[in-house]
Each structure stands twice: as structure tokens, then as C-alpha cells.
Amino acid sequence: MGINLKDLVIKHPIELEDLKGKKLAVDAFNTIFQFLSIIRQPDGAPLKDSHGNVTSHLSGLFYRTTNLLEAGIMPAFVFDGKAPEEKQATQEAREQVRAEAREKHAEAIEKGNLEEAKKYAQQTSRLTGEMIAESKELLDAMGVPWVQALSEGEAQCAYITKKGHVWATASQDYDALLYGTPRLVRNLSISGKKKIAGTLKYQKVSIELIDLAETLNFLGMDIDSLIKVALLIGTDYNPGGVAGIGPKTALKVVREGKFSEYEAKIPNWKRLFSLFKDAPATTDYSLNWKQPDEKKVKEILVGRHDFKEDRVASTLKRITGIDRGQKGLGEF
């Protein structure tokens, strides 16, 4: 879900080659959910192996991460830890959406309406503990580093970026800006097109770069003020925000110094503010890009999940021998 800042931030379209040589902290859950939603069969069902195990996430991680590596980009995937209690309402709402979508998907299948079935199927994606564990295992085999966040993955991405250990955070959600990431890259893993919500139609999309300092300067505010704007609009910690206030009104309220007039309408707002401003982050990580373990990759994809061996082998050739640039943690 995230926070709706799309009409407030300055976005620059860039090409994949503009990121060559850059290290990126990738919001793993956000990215894997994209794979689970997009990589599907004609009736909307996810890709599965002969044992009935979902493999859409592994397909996306392997083939699309290979595209990044081949382009000279070095991704490090950051996995969510335990979400704050304040996010529970948002998580429950998302599960309700999935439950309703599952019912509508079943009805569409029964009626033989594959278009409707696919639309609803894409809203049913669930990321299980087993999927997360095997995603990490595949990344290890590919020589791609991953980091386990203490809490929100986007907060950890922002921390790693602020430390200068990577160049930018890659996520679809604007929340990373509220955690203070200096740069945010969106649409990194979408292949030139993006599904229009609630439809089966797609629109062309380009990779976008958002510079936090540029956006704050344009808005005439600091990061604290941007967090207050977000709380007025509504975040994952206070869905809905303040009734009747959208992005432009929220911006006006904060710019005019009138946020205090709305504090009572945002329960426990100081605590919510601190969840962005002082989000926990671990220092226990190491970013090392290595050569892939071809045998292990094939064991996971071909041996366990019926991926075609010739395609996996040809894909591995594209990234084997690539200079991974081990020049030190802080260099990019």
C-alpha cells in the first residue's frame, strides 16, 4: 500500500544503463510480491512445479535479477523483520482483500471467465515463510547478498543508503523517503509495463529516480515536515489519515504551520512519527557480491522445481565471470 506521495515528489525517468556500476538496496518483500502478482499463467494461477509448489517468486528473482547483474547493477535484497504493532490494521485489511479476491477468482473460474479470473488472482498473492527462506537460499547461490532487517525492510534500505554502502533504495513504495533514503528508484523490476490496478490492462512505465534532497527543496520543507504530511494523508500505521485531507491539503497545512491543529485527529501521532524518524536498523550485515554457485542454483531450480535446465544454464552463463567489483563496502 504505502503512502501516496506520487503527486508531491519530483520523479526523473532514467534507463537501466544509467544505473550501471551502482549498488542498490532492494526492498525484497515489495519486489517478490510483484513477481508473485505479475508472473502468472493465462488463468491467473501462479507458476507451479509438478508438486504444486508456487515458483513465480523464484522465476522473478532468478531471471530479473540476472538482467540487473548483466546490466552492471549490484542489488542487495533487504527482507522485512517484525512489523510494528501499529501496522496490524493495514495487514488485516490486506488479508481481507486477498480473501475476497480468492472468492471472486473461484467464481470467475467456475463461469469460465479467464480475464476476470486473472484479474482477481493477481490480488491473492501471499508470501510464506518457506518462500522467504528459499528466496534467500537462491540469492546466496546466485552470489547476491541479502540483509535481514529488524523491522521494516524499507527502513533498513534507507539506513544502508544513508551510510553510503549502496547508492539508492529500490522499492515501489514511497515510504522509503519517509525513512530518509537519499535516493529512491522505482519500477526497477518491471519489464517496461505495469498493470493498471483493478484491470487487466497495462501501461508503459520507465524506471524513476527520486532525489530526497531535491524533493524537499522543491516542497520547501525538511524530512520532519514530510513525515507530518504523510501522517495527515495516511500511512500503513494510520490508514486513512485525517478525513478529508489529501496530499495537496496536507502539504498546505504543514507549510502554514497548522499541523498542531490536527494532532488530536491522529491518535498517538508522536509514536507514529518516531516509527519513521527513529526506525530500528541493524548494523549486522555485509554486502559481498560473489560468483554464482551454478551447481546450487541448478539444484534449487531444476532439481526441486522443474525449471528447464537448458534455460537455467544459459541464464547462468550471462552472469558467470561478471566483475562483481569487490572494492569495499562503502564504494559505489
Contacts in CASP RR format, 6 or more apart in sequence:
PFRMAT RR
TARGET T0000
AUTHOR 0000-0000-0000
METHOD contacts of the structure
MODEL  1
MGINLKDLVIKHPIELEDLKGKKLAVDAFNTIFQFLSIIRQPDGAPLKDS
HGNVTSHLSGLFYRTTNLLEAGIMPAFVFDGKAPEEKQATQEAREQVRAE
AREKHAEAIEKGNLEEAKKYAQQTSRLTGEMIAESKELLDAMGVPWVQAL
SEGEAQCAYITKKGHVWATASQDYDALLYGTPRLVRNLSISGKKKIAGTL
KYQKVSIELIDLAETLNFLGMDIDSLIKVALLIGTDYNPGGVAGIGPKTA
LKVVREGKFSEYEAKIPNWKRLFSLFKDAPATTDYSLNWKQPDEKKVKEI
LVGRHDFKEDRVASTLKRITGIDRGQKGLGEF
1 90 0 8 1.000
1 94 0 8 1.000
1 173 0 8 1.000
1 236 0 8 1.000
1 239 0 8 1.000
2 173 0 8 1.000
2 174 0 8 1.000
2 175 0 8 1.000
2 235 0 8 1.000
2 236 0 8 1.000
3 173 0 8 1.000
3 174 0 8 1.000
3 175 0 8 1.000
3 178 0 8 1.000
3 230 0 8 1.000
3 233 0 8 1.000
3 234 0 8 1.000
3 235 0 8 1.000
3 236 0 8 1.000
4 174 0 8 1.000
4 233 0 8 1.000
4 234 0 8 1.000
4 246 0 8 1.000
4 247 0 8 1.000
5 174 0 8 1.000
5 177 0 8 1.000
5 229 0 8 1.000
5 230 0 8 1.000
5 233 0 8 1.000
5 247 0 8 1.000
6 174 0 8 1.000
7 247 0 8 1.000
7 248 0 8 1.000
8 215 0 8 1.000
8 219 0 8 1.000
8 229 0 8 1.000
8 247 0 8 1.000
8 251 0 8 1.000
9 174 0 8 1.000
9 177 0 8 1.000
9 210 0 8 1.000
9 215 0 8 1.000
10 210 0 8 1.000
10 211 0 8 1.000
10 214 0 8 1.000
10 215 0 8 1.000
10 218 0 8 1.000
11 186 0 8 1.000
11 208 0 8 1.000
11 209 0 8 1.000
11 210 0 8 1.000
12 208 0 8 1.000
12 209 0 8 1.000
12 210 0 8 1.000
12 211 0 8 1.000
13 206 0 8 1.000
13 207 0 8 1.000
13 208 0 8 1.000
13 209 0 8 1.000
14 185 0 8 1.000
14 206 0 8 1.000
14 207 0 8 1.000
14 208 0 8 1.000
14 209 0 8 1.000
15 206 0 8 1.000
15 207 0 8 1.000
16 67 0 8 1.000
16 68 0 8 1.000
16 71 0 8 1.000
16 73 0 8 1.000
16 207 0 8 1.000
17 71 0 8 1.000
18 207 0 8 1.000
18 209 0 8 1.000
19 71 0 8 1.000
19 72 0 8 1.000
19 73 0 8 1.000
19 167 0 8 1.000
19 185 0 8 1.000
19 207 0 8 1.000
20 71 0 8 1.000
20 72 0 8 1.000
20 73 0 8 1.000
21 72 0 8 1.000
21 73 0 8 1.000
21 74 0 8 1.000
21 332 0 8 1.000
22 73 0 8 1.000
22 74 0 8 1.000
22 166 0 8 1.000
22 167 0 8 1.000
22 168 0 8 1.000
22 332 0 8 1.000
23 74 0 8 1.000
23 75 0 8 1.000
23 76 0 8 1.000
23 165 0 8 1.000
23 166 0 8 1.000
23 167 0 8 1.000
23 287 0 8 1.000
23 332 0 8 1.000
24 73 0 8 1.000
24 74 0 8 1.000
24 75 0 8 1.000
24 76 0 8 1.000
24 166 0 8 1.000
24 167 0 8 1.000
24 168 0 8 1.000
24 169 0 8 1.000
24 170 0 8 1.000
24 185 0 8 1.000
24 188 0 8 1.000
25 76 0 8 1.000
25 78 0 8 1.000
25 147 0 8 1.000
25 156 0 8 1.000
25 157 0 8 1.000
25 160 0 8 1.000
25 161 0 8 1.000
25 165 0 8 1.000
25 166 0 8 1.000
25 168 0 8 1.000
25 169 0 8 1.000
25 170 0 8 1.000
26 75 0 8 1.000
26 76 0 8 1.000
26 77 0 8 1.000
26 78 0 8 1.000
26 157 0 8 1.000
26 169 0 8 1.000
26 170 0 8 1.000
26 171 0 8 1.000
26 188 0 8 1.000
27 78 0 8 1.000
27 153 0 8 1.000
27 154 0 8 1.000
27 157 0 8 1.000
27 169 0 8 1.000
27 170 0 8 1.000
27 171 0 8 1.000
27 172 0 8 1.000
27 173 0 8 1.000
27 176 0 8 1.000
28 77 0 8 1.000
28 78 0 8 1.000
28 79 0 8 1.000
28 80 0 8 1.000
28 135 0 8 1.000
28 146 0 8 1.000
28 153 0 8 1.000
29 79 0 8 1.000
29 80 0 8 1.000
29 127 0 8 1.000
29 153 0 8 1.000
30 154 0 8 1.000
30 171 0 8 1.000
30 172 0 8 1.000
30 173 0 8 1.000
31 77 0 8 1.000
31 170 0 8 1.000
31 171 0 8 1.000
31 188 0 8 1.000
31 189 0 8 1.000
32 57 0 8 1.000
32 61 0 8 1.000
32 127 0 8 1.000
32 131 0 8 1.000
32 132 0 8 1.000
32 135 0 8 1.000
33 125 0 8 1.000
33 127 0 8 1.000
34 172 0 8 1.000
34 189 0 8 1.000
34 190 0 8 1.000
35 56 0 8 1.000
35 57 0 8 1.000
35 59 0 8 1.000
35 60 0 8 1.000
35 61 0 8 1.000
35 64 0 8 1.000
35 189 0 8 1.000
36 46 0 8 1.000
36 54 0 8 1.000
36 56 0 8 1.000
36 57 0 8 1.000
36 125 0 8 1.000
36 126 0 8 1.000
36 127 0 8 1.000
37 122 0 8 1.000
37 123 0 8 1.000
37 125 0 8 1.000
37 195 0 8 1.000
38 56 0 8 1.000
38 122 0 8 1.000
38 190 0 8 1.000
38 195 0 8 1.000
39 46 0 8 1.000
39 47 0 8 1.000
39 56 0 8 1.000
39 59 0 8 1.000
39 60 0 8 1.000
40 46 0 8 1.000
40 47 0 8 1.000
40 56 0 8 1.000
40 118 0 8 1.000
40 121 0 8 1.000
40 122 0 8 1.000
41 47 0 8 1.000
42 114 0 8 1.000
42 118 0 8 1.000
43 109 0 8 1.000
43 114 0 8 1.000
43 117 0 8 1.000
43 118 0 8 1.000
43 121 0 8 1.000
44 105 0 8 1.000
44 114 0 8 1.000
44 117 0 8 1.000
44 118 0 8 1.000
44 121 0 8 1.000
44 122 0 8 1.000
45 121 0 8 1.000
46 54 0 8 1.000
46 55 0 8 1.000
46 56 0 8 1.000
46 121 0 8 1.000
46 125 0 8 1.000
47 54 0 8 1.000
47 55 0 8 1.000
47 56 0 8 1.000
47 59 0 8 1.000
48 54 0 8 1.000
48 55 0 8 1.000
49 55 0 8 1.000
49 304 0 8 1.000
49 305 0 8 1.000
49 306 0 8 1.000
50 306 0 8 1.000
53 305 0 8 1.000
54 131 0 8 1.000
55 305 0 8 1.000
55 306 0 8 1.000
55 307 0 8 1.000
57 127 0 8 1.000
57 131 0 8 1.000
57 135 0 8 1.000
58 134 0 8 1.000
58 135 0 8 1.000
58 138 0 8 1.000
58 300 0 8 1.000
58 301 0 8 1.000
58 305 0 8 1.000
58 307 0 8 1.000
59 307 0 8 1.000
60 189 0 8 1.000
61 135 0 8 1.000
61 138 0 8 1.000
61 139 0 8 1.000
62 138 0 8 1.000
62 142 0 8 1.000
62 297 0 8 1.000
62 301 0 8 1.000
62 307 0 8 1.000
62 312 0 8 1.000
62 315 0 8 1.000
63 315 0 8 1.000
64 189 0 8 1.000
64 191 0 8 1.000
65 75 0 8 1.000
65 139 0 8 1.000
65 142 0 8 1.000
65 144 0 8 1.000
66 142 0 8 1.000
66 315 0 8 1.000
66 318 0 8 1.000
66 319 0 8 1.000
68 74 0 8 1.000
68 75 0 8 1.000
68 188 0 8 1.000
69 75 0 8 1.000
69 142 0 8 1.000
69 144 0 8 1.000
69 318 0 8 1.000
69 319 0 8 1.000
69 322 0 8 1.000
70 318 0 8 1.000
70 319 0 8 1.000
70 322 0 8 1.000
72 322 0 8 1.000
74 289 0 8 1.000
74 324 0 8 1.000
74 325 0 8 1.000
75 144 0 8 1.000
75 170 0 8 1.000
76 144 0 8 1.000
76 145 0 8 1.000
76 146 0 8 1.000
76 147 0 8 1.000
76 160 0 8 1.000
76 166 0 8 1.000
76 287 0 8 1.000
77 135 0 8 1.000
77 139 0 8 1.000
77 144 0 8 1.000
77 145 0 8 1.000
77 146 0 8 1.000
77 147 0 8 1.000
78 146 0 8 1.000
78 147 0 8 1.000
78 149 0 8 1.000
78 153 0 8 1.000
78 156 0 8 1.000
78 157 0 8 1.000
78 160 0 8 1.000
79 132 0 8 1.000
79 136 0 8 1.000
79 146 0 8 1.000
79 147 0 8 1.000
79 148 0 8 1.000
79 149 0 8 1.000
79 153 0 8 1.000
80 149 0 8 1.000
80 151 0 8 1.000
80 152 0 8 1.000
80 153 0 8 1.000
81 148 0 8 1.000
81 149 0 8 1.000
81 150 0 8 1.000
81 151 0 8 1.000
81 152 0 8 1.000
81 153 0 8 1.000
82 150 0 8 1.000
82 151 0 8 1.000
83 91 0 8 1.000
83 151 0 8 1.000
83 152 0 8 1.000
84 151 0 8 1.000
84 152 0 8 1.000
84 237 0 8 1.000
84 275 0 8 1.000
86 237 0 8 1.000
86 238 0 8 1.000
86 268 0 8 1.000
86 271 0 8 1.000
86 272 0 8 1.000
86 275 0 8 1.000
87 236 0 8 1.000
87 237 0 8 1.000
89 239 0 8 1.000
90 236 0 8 1.000
90 237 0 8 1.000
90 239 0 8 1.000
93 239 0 8 1.000
97 123 0 8 1.000
98 123 0 8 1.000
98 124 0 8 1.000
98 125 0 8 1.000
98 126 0 8 1.000
101 120 0 8 1.000
101 121 0 8 1.000
101 123 0 8 1.000
101 124 0 8 1.000
102 120 0 8 1.000
102 124 0 8 1.000
104 116 0 8 1.000
104 120 0 8 1.000
105 117 0 8 1.000
105 120 0 8 1.000
105 121 0 8 1.000
105 124 0 8 1.000
108 114 0 8 1.000
108 116 0 8 1.000
108 117 0 8 1.000
108 119 0 8 1.000
108 120 0 8 1.000
109 117 0 8 1.000
115 200 0 8 1.000
118 200 0 8 1.000
119 198 0 8 1.000
119 199 0 8 1.000
119 200 0 8 1.000
122 195 0 8 1.000
123 198 0 8 1.000
134 300 0 8 1.000
136 146 0 8 1.000
137 300 0 8 1.000
138 297 0 8 1.000
138 300 0 8 1.000
138 301 0 8 1.000
139 145 0 8 1.000
139 146 0 8 1.000
140 146 0 8 1.000
140 293 0 8 1.000
140 296 0 8 1.000
141 292 0 8 1.000
141 293 0 8 1.000
141 296 0 8 1.000
141 297 0 8 1.000
141 299 0 8 1.000
141 300 0 8 1.000
142 292 0 8 1.000
142 293 0 8 1.000
142 297 0 8 1.000
142 319 0 8 1.000
143 289 0 8 1.000
143 290 0 8 1.000
143 291 0 8 1.000
143 292 0 8 1.000
143 293 0 8 1.000
143 324 0 8 1.000
144 289 0 8 1.000
145 285 0 8 1.000
145 286 0 8 1.000
145 287 0 8 1.000
145 288 0 8 1.000
145 289 0 8 1.000
147 156 0 8 1.000
147 160 0 8 1.000
147 282 0 8 1.000
147 285 0 8 1.000
147 287 0 8 1.000
148 282 0 8 1.000
148 285 0 8 1.000
149 155 0 8 1.000
149 156 0 8 1.000
149 281 0 8 1.000
149 282 0 8 1.000
150 156 0 8 1.000
150 280 0 8 1.000
150 281 0 8 1.000
150 282 0 8 1.000
151 279 0 8 1.000
151 280 0 8 1.000
152 175 0 8 1.000
152 179 0 8 1.000
152 279 0 8 1.000
154 169 0 8 1.000
154 171 0 8 1.000
154 173 0 8 1.000
154 175 0 8 1.000
154 176 0 8 1.000
154 179 0 8 1.000
154 181 0 8 1.000
155 179 0 8 1.000
155 276 0 8 1.000
155 279 0 8 1.000
155 280 0 8 1.000
155 281 0 8 1.000
156 281 0 8 1.000
156 282 0 8 1.000
157 169 0 8 1.000
157 170 0 8 1.000
157 171 0 8 1.000
157 176 0 8 1.000
157 179 0 8 1.000
157 181 0 8 1.000
158 169 0 8 1.000
158 176 0 8 1.000
158 179 0 8 1.000
158 180 0 8 1.000
158 181 0 8 1.000
158 279 0 8 1.000
158 281 0 8 1.000
159 179 0 8 1.000
159 279 0 8 1.000
159 281 0 8 1.000
160 166 0 8 1.000
160 169 0 8 1.000
160 281 0 8 1.000
160 285 0 8 1.000
160 287 0 8 1.000
161 167 0 8 1.000
161 168 0 8 1.000
161 169 0 8 1.000
161 181 0 8 1.000
161 182 0 8 1.000
161 183 0 8 1.000
162 180 0 8 1.000
162 181 0 8 1.000
162 182 0 8 1.000
163 330 0 8 1.000
164 330 0 8 1.000
164 332 0 8 1.000
165 287 0 8 1.000
165 329 0 8 1.000
165 330 0 8 1.000
165 332 0 8 1.000
166 287 0 8 1.000
166 332 0 8 1.000
167 183 0 8 1.000
167 332 0 8 1.000
168 181 0 8 1.000
168 182 0 8 1.000
168 183 0 8 1.000
168 184 0 8 1.000
168 185 0 8 1.000
168 209 0 8 1.000
169 176 0 8 1.000
169 181 0 8 1.000
169 183 0 8 1.000
169 184 0 8 1.000
169 185 0 8 1.000
170 184 0 8 1.000
170 185 0 8 1.000
170 186 0 8 1.000
170 188 0 8 1.000
170 189 0 8 1.000
171 184 0 8 1.000
171 185 0 8 1.000
171 186 0 8 1.000
172 186 0 8 1.000
172 187 0 8 1.000
174 184 0 8 1.000
174 210 0 8 1.000
175 235 0 8 1.000
175 236 0 8 1.000
175 276 0 8 1.000
176 184 0 8 1.000
177 184 0 8 1.000
177 210 0 8 1.000
177 212 0 8 1.000
177 215 0 8 1.000
177 226 0 8 1.000
178 223 0 8 1.000
178 226 0 8 1.000
178 227 0 8 1.000
178 230 0 8 1.000
178 235 0 8 1.000
178 276 0 8 1.000
179 276 0 8 1.000
179 279 0 8 1.000
180 212 0 8 1.000
180 223 0 8 1.000
181 212 0 8 1.000
182 211 0 8 1.000
182 212 0 8 1.000
182 213 0 8 1.000
183 209 0 8 1.000
183 210 0 8 1.000
183 211 0 8 1.000
183 212 0 8 1.000
184 209 0 8 1.000
184 210 0 8 1.000
184 212 0 8 1.000
185 207 0 8 1.000
185 208 0 8 1.000
185 209 0 8 1.000
185 210 0 8 1.000
186 207 0 8 1.000
186 208 0 8 1.000
186 210 0 8 1.000
187 194 0 8 1.000
187 205 0 8 1.000
187 206 0 8 1.000
187 207 0 8 1.000
187 208 0 8 1.000
188 207 0 8 1.000
190 205 0 8 1.000
192 204 0 8 1.000
192 205 0 8 1.000
192 206 0 8 1.000
193 202 0 8 1.000
193 203 0 8 1.000
193 204 0 8 1.000
193 205 0 8 1.000
194 202 0 8 1.000
194 203 0 8 1.000
194 205 0 8 1.000
195 201 0 8 1.000
195 202 0 8 1.000
196 202 0 8 1.000
196 203 0 8 1.000
212 223 0 8 1.000
216 222 0 8 1.000
216 223 0 8 1.000
216 226 0 8 1.000
219 225 0 8 1.000
219 226 0 8 1.000
219 251 0 8 1.000
219 255 0 8 1.000
220 255 0 8 1.000
221 229 0 8 1.000
221 254 0 8 1.000
221 255 0 8 1.000
223 277 0 8 1.000
224 273 0 8 1.000
224 277 0 8 1.000
225 254 0 8 1.000
225 255 0 8 1.000
227 273 0 8 1.000
227 276 0 8 1.000
227 277 0 8 1.000
228 254 0 8 1.000
228 259 0 8 1.000
228 273 0 8 1.000
229 247 0 8 1.000
229 250 0 8 1.000
229 251 0 8 1.000
229 253 0 8 1.000
229 254 0 8 1.000
230 250 0 8 1.000
230 276 0 8 1.000
231 238 0 8 1.000
231 241 0 8 1.000
231 266 0 8 1.000
231 269 0 8 1.000
231 272 0 8 1.000
231 273 0 8 1.000
232 241 0 8 1.000
232 242 0 8 1.000
232 245 0 8 1.000
232 246 0 8 1.000
232 249 0 8 1.000
232 250 0 8 1.000
232 253 0 8 1.000
232 254 0 8 1.000
232 259 0 8 1.000
232 262 0 8 1.000
232 266 0 8 1.000
233 240 0 8 1.000
233 241 0 8 1.000
233 245 0 8 1.000
233 246 0 8 1.000
233 247 0 8 1.000
233 250 0 8 1.000
234 240 0 8 1.000
234 241 0 8 1.000
234 242 0 8 1.000
235 241 0 8 1.000
235 272 0 8 1.000
235 276 0 8 1.000
237 272 0 8 1.000
237 275 0 8 1.000
238 266 0 8 1.000
238 267 0 8 1.000
238 269 0 8 1.000
238 272 0 8 1.000
241 266 0 8 1.000
242 250 0 8 1.000
242 262 0 8 1.000
242 265 0 8 1.000
242 266 0 8 1.000
243 265 0 8 1.000
245 253 0 8 1.000
245 262 0 8 1.000
253 259 0 8 1.000
253 261 0 8 1.000
253 262 0 8 1.000
263 269 0 8 1.000
266 272 0 8 1.000
286 329 0 8 1.000
287 329 0 8 1.000
288 326 0 8 1.000
289 324 0 8 1.000
289 325 0 8 1.000
289 326 0 8 1.000
290 324 0 8 1.000
291 320 0 8 1.000
291 321 0 8 1.000
291 324 0 8 1.000
292 316 0 8 1.000
292 319 0 8 1.000
292 320 0 8 1.000
294 313 0 8 1.000
294 316 0 8 1.000
294 320 0 8 1.000
297 312 0 8 1.000
297 316 0 8 1.000
298 309 0 8 1.000
298 312 0 8 1.000
298 313 0 8 1.000
298 316 0 8 1.000
301 307 0 8 1.000
301 312 0 8 1.000
302 308 0 8 1.000
302 309 0 8 1.000
302 312 0 8 1.000
END
